[in-house]
Amino acid sequence: MSTETRGRLKILGLSSVTLAVVGSLAGWSAMRSVADAGVYITANIILLTVGAVALYVGFRRADR
């Protein structure tokens, strides 16, 4: 994997995790029902999963 691709994965991972954190903070204050909570929680789980995988691949050692 090239250095450029690894850098892009790091950026994707960090931005996904940041978006999930900011979204959860904004989402909790905007929730009006249980259905809203389900949508926010599902979206944050997806963002955190994508971010975690991208960060893992971006930061793992290059010799693998």
HELIX and SHEET records of a PDB file:
HELIX    1   1 THR A    3  ALA A   30  1                                  28    
HELIX    2   2 VAL A   34  PHE A   59  1                                  26    
END                                                                             
